């Protein structure tokens, strides 16, 4: 196992655990499902209008960033050892 694979594995483990924790920290939006679409329920609230400033929006952004990093590191760990010999 090369150094790049070891570092990549550690990064994968860290990003995976952090993304799972961030997903678990997010609240469930019960009003945003098919039932609310059929019944015409409205999700217009202060938190719905200010989606970029709430705790939920920040958690969602951090989750997206971590999953993007997870995707890139996964590709690098699988592609780099093929082209680089250590």
FITOR-69297 format. One record per atom (N, C-alpha, C): residue number from 0; residue in one letter; atom name; x, y, z. Coordinates in steps of 0.05 Angstrom, whole numbers. Layout:
REM residues N
+-----+---+----+--------+--------+--------+
!   k ! r !  a !      x !      y !      z !
+-----+---+----+--------+--------+--------+
! NUM ! a ! CA !      X !      Y !      Z !
...
+-----+---+----+--------+--------+--------+
//
This chain:
REM residues 86
+-----+---+----+--------+--------+--------+
!   k ! r !  a !      x !      y !      z !
+-----+---+----+--------+--------+--------+
!   0 ! x !  N !     17 !    -23 !      0 !
!   0 ! x ! CA !      0 !      0 !      0 !
!   0 ! x !  C !     18 !     25 !      0 !
!   1 ! x !  N !     13 !     42 !    -19 !
!   1 ! x ! CA !     30 !     66 !    -22 !
!   1 ! x !  C !     20 !     88 !     -3 !
!   2 ! x !  N !     36 !    108 !     -1 !
!   2 ! x ! CA !     30 !    131 !     16 !
!   2 ! x !  C !      5 !    145 !      7 !
!   3 ! x !  N !      2 !    148 !    -20 !
!   3 ! x ! CA !    -21 !    162 !    -31 !
!   3 ! x !  C !    -47 !    147 !    -24 !
!   4 ! x !  N !    -46 !    120 !    -26 !
!   4 ! x ! CA !    -69 !    104 !    -20 !
!   4 ! x !  C !    -76 !    106 !     10 !
!   5 ! x !  N !    -56 !    107 !     27 !
!   5 ! x ! CA !    -60 !    109 !     55 !
!   5 ! x !  C !    -73 !    136 !     63 !
!   6 ! x !  N !    -62 !    157 !     52 !
!   6 ! x ! CA !    -73 !    184 !     57 !
!   6 ! x !  C !   -101 !    186 !     46 !
!   7 ! x !  N !   -105 !    176 !     22 !
!   7 ! x ! CA !   -131 !    176 !      9 !
!   7 ! x !  C !   -152 !    160 !     26 !
!   8 ! x !  N !   -143 !    138 !     36 !
!   8 ! x ! CA !   -161 !    122 !     53 !
!   8 ! x !  C !   -169 !    136 !     78 !
!   9 ! x !  N !   -150 !    150 !     91 !
!   9 ! x ! CA !   -156 !    165 !    115 !
!   9 ! x !  C !   -175 !    188 !    108 !
!  10 ! x !  N !   -170 !    202 !     86 !
!  10 ! x ! CA !   -188 !    224 !     78 !
!  10 ! x !  C !   -216 !    213 !     72 !
!  11 ! x !  N !   -218 !    190 !     59 !
!  11 ! x ! CA !   -244 !    178 !     53 !
!  11 ! x !  C !   -259 !    171 !     79 !
!  12 ! x !  N !   -245 !    160 !     98 !
!  12 ! x ! CA !   -257 !    153 !    123 !
!  12 ! x !  C !   -267 !    178 !    138 !
!  13 ! x !  N !   -251 !    199 !    139 !
!  13 ! x ! CA !   -259 !    223 !    153 !
!  13 ! x !  C !   -283 !    237 !    140 !
!  14 ! x !  N !   -282 !    239 !    113 !
!  14 ! x ! CA !   -304 !    252 !     99 !
!  14 ! x !  C !   -330 !    236 !    101 !
!  15 ! x !  N !   -327 !    210 !    101 !
!  15 ! x ! CA !   -351 !    192 !    103 !
!  15 ! x !  C !   -364 !    195 !    130 !
!  16 ! x !  N !   -348 !    195 !    151 !
!  16 ! x ! CA !   -359 !    197 !    178 !
!  16 ! x !  C !   -371 !    225 !    182 !
!  17 ! x !  N !   -358 !    246 !    173 !
!  17 ! x ! CA !   -368 !    273 !    177 !
!  17 ! x !  C !   -394 !    277 !    161 !
!  18 ! x !  N !   -395 !    266 !    137 !
!  18 ! x ! CA !   -420 !    270 !    121 !
!  18 ! x !  C !   -443 !    255 !    133 !
!  19 ! x !  N !   -438 !    231 !    145 !
!  19 ! x ! CA !   -460 !    217 !    158 !
!  19 ! x !  C !   -469 !    232 !    183 !
!  20 ! x !  N !   -451 !    244 !    198 !
!  20 ! x ! CA !   -458 !    259 !    221 !
!  20 ! x !  C !   -474 !    284 !    213 !
!  21 ! x !  N !   -465 !    298 !    192 !
!  21 ! x ! CA !   -480 !    321 !    182 !
!  21 ! x !  C !   -508 !    314 !    173 !
!  22 ! x !  N !   -511 !    291 !    159 !
!  22 ! x ! CA !   -538 !    283 !    151 !
!  22 ! x !  C !   -556 !    277 !    174 !
!  23 ! x !  N !   -544 !    265 !    195 !
!  23 ! x ! CA !   -560 !    259 !    219 !
!  23 ! x !  C !   -568 !    284 !    235 !
!  24 ! x !  N !   -552 !    305 !    233 !
!  24 ! x ! CA !   -557 !    330 !    247 !
!  24 ! x !  C !   -580 !    346 !    234 !
!  25 ! x !  N !   -585 !    341 !    209 !
!  25 ! x ! CA !   -606 !    357 !    195 !
!  25 ! x !  C !   -633 !    349 !    204 !
!  26 ! x !  N !   -651 !    369 !    205 !
!  26 ! x ! CA !   -679 !    364 !    212 !
!  26 ! x !  C !   -694 !    353 !    188 !
!  27 ! x !  N !   -714 !    337 !    195 !
!  27 ! x ! CA !   -731 !    326 !    174 !
!  27 ! x !  C !   -753 !    346 !    167 !
!  28 ! x !  N !   -756 !    353 !    142 !
!  28 ! x ! CA !   -777 !    371 !    133 !
!  28 ! x !  C !   -802 !    355 !    126 !
!  29 ! x !  N !   -820 !    353 !    145 !
!  29 ! x ! CA !   -844 !    337 !    141 !
!  29 ! x !  C !   -863 !    350 !    121 !
!  30 ! x !  N !   -863 !    376 !    119 !
!  30 ! x ! CA !   -882 !    390 !    102 !
!  30 ! x !  C !   -874 !    389 !     72 !
!  31 ! x !  N !   -850 !    380 !     66 !
!  31 ! x ! CA !   -841 !    380 !     38 !
!  31 ! x !  C !   -843 !    352 !     26 !
!  32 ! x !  N !   -866 !    342 !     24 !
!  32 ! x ! CA !   -870 !    315 !     12 !
!  32 ! x !  C !   -894 !    316 !     -7 !
!  33 ! x !  N !   -901 !    294 !    -18 !
!  33 ! x ! CA !   -923 !    293 !    -37 !
!  33 ! x !  C !   -950 !    300 !    -25 !
!  34 ! x !  N !   -954 !    294 !      0 !
!  34 ! x ! CA !   -979 !    302 !     13 !
!  34 ! x !  C !   -983 !    332 !     14 !
!  35 ! x !  N !   -962 !    346 !     20 !
!  35 ! x ! CA !   -964 !    376 !     20 !
!  35 ! x !  C !   -968 !    387 !     -8 !
!  36 ! x !  N !   -957 !    373 !    -28 !
!  36 ! x ! CA !   -961 !    382 !    -55 !
!  36 ! x !  C !   -990 !    378 !    -64 !
!  37 ! x !  N !  -1002 !    356 !    -56 !
!  37 ! x ! CA !  -1030 !    350 !    -63 !
!  37 ! x !  C !  -1049 !    368 !    -48 !
!  38 ! x !  N !  -1044 !    371 !    -22 !
!  38 ! x ! CA !  -1063 !    387 !     -6 !
!  38 ! x !  C !  -1059 !    417 !     -8 !
!  39 ! x !  N !  -1037 !    425 !    -21 !
!  39 ! x ! CA !  -1032 !    454 !    -24 !
!  39 ! x !  C !  -1020 !    467 !      0 !
!  40 ! x !  N !  -1007 !    452 !     17 !
!  40 ! x ! CA !   -995 !    464 !     40 !
!  40 ! x !  C !   -972 !    483 !     32 !
!  41 ! x !  N !   -970 !    504 !     46 !
!  41 ! x ! CA !   -950 !    524 !     39 !
!  41 ! x !  C !   -926 !    522 !     58 !
!  42 ! x !  N !   -902 !    525 !     46 !
!  42 ! x ! CA !   -877 !    524 !     62 !
!  42 ! x !  C !   -865 !    552 !     63 !
!  43 ! x !  N !   -881 !    573 !     60 !
!  43 ! x ! CA !   -871 !    600 !     61 !
!  43 ! x !  C !   -869 !    608 !     90 !
!  44 ! x !  N !   -845 !    607 !    101 !
!  44 ! x ! CA !   -840 !    617 !    128 !
!  44 ! x !  C !   -815 !    633 !    127 !
!  45 ! x !  N !   -807 !    643 !    150 !
!  45 ! x ! CA !   -782 !    658 !    152 !
!  45 ! x !  C !   -759 !    641 !    144 !
!  46 ! x !  N !   -759 !    616 !    154 !
!  46 ! x ! CA !   -736 !    598 !    148 !
!  46 ! x !  C !   -737 !    589 !    119 !
!  47 ! x !  N !   -760 !    587 !    107 !
!  47 ! x ! CA !   -761 !    580 !     79 !
!  47 ! x !  C !   -751 !    602 !     60 !
!  48 ! x !  N !   -756 !    626 !     68 !
!  48 ! x ! CA !   -748 !    649 !     51 !
!  48 ! x !  C !   -718 !    655 !     54 !
!  49 ! x !  N !   -707 !    651 !     78 !
!  49 ! x ! CA !   -679 !    656 !     83 !
!  49 ! x !  C !   -663 !    630 !     84 !
!  50 ! x !  N !   -663 !    616 !     62 !
!  50 ! x ! CA !   -651 !    589 !     62 !
!  50 ! x !  C !   -621 !    590 !     64 !
!  51 ! x !  N !   -608 !    612 !     57 !
!  51 ! x ! CA !   -579 !    613 !     57 !
!  51 ! x !  C !   -567 !    620 !     85 !
!  52 ! x !  N !   -584 !    628 !    104 !
!  52 ! x ! CA !   -574 !    638 !    129 !
!  52 ! x !  C !   -580 !    620 !    153 !
!  53 ! x !  N !   -596 !    600 !    149 !
!  53 ! x ! CA !   -605 !    584 !    172 !
!  53 ! x !  C !   -585 !    562 !    177 !
!  54 ! x !  N !   -588 !    550 !    200 !
!  54 ! x ! CA !   -570 !    527 !    208 !
!  54 ! x !  C !   -574 !    504 !    189 !
!  55 ! x !  N !   -599 !    499 !    181 !
!  55 ! x ! CA !   -604 !    478 !    162 !
!  55 ! x !  C !   -591 !    482 !    135 !
!  56 ! x !  N !   -591 !    507 !    125 !
!  56 ! x ! CA !   -578 !    512 !    100 !
!  56 ! x !  C !   -548 !    509 !    102 !
!  57 ! x !  N !   -536 !    517 !    124 !
!  57 ! x ! CA !   -508 !    513 !    127 !
!  57 ! x !  C !   -500 !    484 !    129 !
!  58 ! x !  N !   -517 !    468 !    143 !
!  58 ! x ! CA !   -512 !    439 !    144 !
!  58 ! x !  C !   -514 !    426 !    117 !
!  59 ! x !  N !   -533 !    435 !    101 !
!  59 ! x ! CA !   -537 !    424 !     74 !
!  59 ! x !  C !   -513 !    431 !     56 !
!  60 ! x !  N !   -503 !    456 !     58 !
!  60 ! x ! CA !   -480 !    464 !     42 !
!  60 ! x !  C !   -455 !    449 !     50 !
!  61 ! x !  N !   -451 !    445 !     76 !
!  61 ! x ! CA !   -428 !    430 !     86 !
!  61 ! x !  C !   -429 !    401 !     77 !
!  62 ! x !  N !   -453 !    390 !     77 !
!  62 ! x ! CA !   -457 !    362 !     68 !
!  62 ! x !  C !   -450 !    360 !     39 !
!  63 ! x !  N !   -459 !    379 !     22 !
!  63 ! x ! CA !   -453 !    378 !     -6 !
!  63 ! x !  C !   -423 !    380 !    -11 !
!  64 ! x !  N !   -410 !    398 !      3 !
!  64 ! x ! CA !   -381 !    401 !      0 !
!  64 ! x !  C !   -366 !    376 !      8 !
!  65 ! x !  N !   -374 !    364 !     31 !
!  65 ! x ! CA !   -360 !    340 !     40 !
!  65 ! x !  C !   -365 !    317 !     20 !
!  66 ! x !  N !   -389 !    314 !     10 !
!  66 ! x ! CA !   -394 !    293 !     -9 !
!  66 ! x !  C !   -380 !    297 !    -36 !
!  67 ! x !  N !   -376 !    322 !    -44 !
!  67 ! x ! CA !   -360 !    329 !    -67 !
!  67 ! x !  C !   -331 !    321 !    -63 !
!  68 ! x !  N !   -320 !    327 !    -39 !
!  68 ! x ! CA !   -293 !    319 !    -32 !
!  68 ! x !  C !   -290 !    289 !    -32 !
!  69 ! x !  N !   -310 !    276 !    -21 !
!  69 ! x ! CA !   -310 !    246 !    -20 !
!  69 ! x !  C !   -309 !    235 !    -48 !
!  70 ! x !  N !   -325 !    246 !    -66 !
!  70 ! x ! CA !   -325 !    237 !    -94 !
!  70 ! x !  C !   -298 !    240 !   -107 !
!  71 ! x !  N !   -286 !    264 !   -104 !
!  71 ! x ! CA !   -260 !    270 !   -117 !
!  71 ! x !  C !   -238 !    252 !   -105 !
!  72 ! x !  N !   -237 !    249 !    -79 !
!  72 ! x ! CA !   -217 !    233 !    -67 !
!  72 ! x !  C !   -220 !    204 !    -75 !
!  73 ! x !  N !   -244 !    194 !    -77 !
!  73 ! x ! CA !   -249 !    167 !    -86 !
!  73 ! x !  C !   -238 !    163 !   -114 !
!  74 ! x !  N !   -242 !    182 !   -132 !
!  74 ! x ! CA !   -232 !    180 !   -159 !
!  74 ! x !  C !   -201 !    180 !   -159 !
!  75 ! x !  N !   -190 !    198 !   -143 !
!  75 ! x ! CA !   -160 !    201 !   -142 !
!  75 ! x !  C !   -147 !    176 !   -131 !
!  76 ! x !  N !   -159 !    164 !   -110 !
!  76 ! x ! CA !   -148 !    140 !    -98 !
!  76 ! x !  C !   -148 !    117 !   -118 !
!  77 ! x !  N !   -168 !    116 !   -135 !
!  77 ! x ! CA !   -170 !     94 !   -154 !
!  77 ! x !  C !   -154 !     99 !   -180 !
!  78 ! x !  N !   -150 !    124 !   -188 !
!  78 ! x ! CA !   -137 !    130 !   -213 !
!  78 ! x !  C !   -107 !    135 !   -210 !
!  79 ! x !  N !    -99 !    149 !   -189 !
!  79 ! x ! CA !    -70 !    156 !   -187 !
!  79 ! x !  C !    -51 !    132 !   -185 !
!  80 ! x !  N !    -57 !    111 !   -170 !
!  80 ! x ! CA !    -38 !     89 !   -169 !
!  80 ! x !  C !    -34 !     75 !   -196 !
!  81 ! x !  N !    -52 !     77 !   -214 !
!  81 ! x ! CA !    -49 !     65 !   -240 !
!  81 ! x !  C !    -27 !     80 !   -256 !
!  82 ! x !  N !    -26 !    106 !   -254 !
!  82 ! x ! CA !     -8 !    122 !   -270 !
!  82 ! x !  C !     18 !    129 !   -256 !
!  83 ! x !  N !     19 !    127 !   -229 !
!  83 ! x ! CA !     43 !    135 !   -214 !
!  83 ! x !  C !     53 !    110 !   -199 !
!  84 ! x !  N !     77 !    102 !   -204 !
!  84 ! x ! CA !     90 !     80 !   -189 !
!  84 ! x !  C !    108 !     91 !   -167 !
!  85 ! x !  N !    104 !     81 !   -143 !
!  85 ! x ! CA !    121 !     89 !   -121 !
!  85 ! x !  C !    136 !     65 !   -111 !
+-----+---+----+--------+--------+--------+
//
